Amino acid sequence: MSVIALNSATPTLYSFRRCPYAMRARMALRYAGCDVDIIEVSLKAKPAEMLQRSPKGTVPVLLLASEVLEQSLDIMHWALAQNDPHDWSMTASPDAQREIAQLIAQNDGAFKQDLDRYKYAVRYPEFSQEEYRQRAEVFLCELEGRLQQRDYLVANHLTLADIALAPFIRQFCFVDPDWFWQSPYPKLREWLQRFLNSALFIQSM
């Protein structure tokens, strides 16, 4: 991927560096070797072309010649359909595919809601930050259990689940890093550290 002058023949990705949804889209595109022009969006001054093609105004957005992909998972699936050299999609295992879909649904649903309340607890005074963290830990416990069996969430190698979830666990970690790196989730901590040290993540950032 490269940030260069726009070429109408090349897909354009509207992204925001720190957005976890945009992170996972960028990583999938880079892994698949897709040639994409990246535009880093200022959330206070979103590009007119992006808003014209995607009025919802959130990133990531991938502009293709014949369609607009407005959801990070759609972008990831599109990228893997172009090239999936290490079988992130688990094409030969419908059971693994269901596991991946279930984990992503949990992450993007209940866990993301708990994460937002933990990160911005001052906006949600109904409960304390610690209580919001404890709610989110239900999902962390599930991930820790999975990682007791192997180094990755679904298989013995990276899959779509690891890449889709890692940016959100990273965000959770950064709310209170001192707590996270001493939390009772050693396998999850190792998993996240491998992700943060990976060439794919570093290059995508």
Secondary structure as UniProt FT lines:
FT   TURN            8..9
FT   STRAND          12..15
FT   TURN            17..18
FT   HELIX           20..32
FT   STRAND          37..40
FT   TURN            43..44
FT   HELIX           48..53
FT   TURN            55..56
FT   STRAND          61..63
FT   STRAND          68..69
FT   HELIX           72..82
FT   TURN            85..86
FT   TURN            88..89
FT   TURN            91..92
FT   HELIX           94..106
FT   HELIX           107..111
FT   HELIX           112..119
FT   HELIX           121..123
FT   TURN            125..126
FT   HELIX           129..147
FT   TURN            148..149
FT   HELIX           160..175
FT   HELIX           177..180
FT   TURN            181..182
FT   HELIX           186..197
FT   HELIX           199..204
//
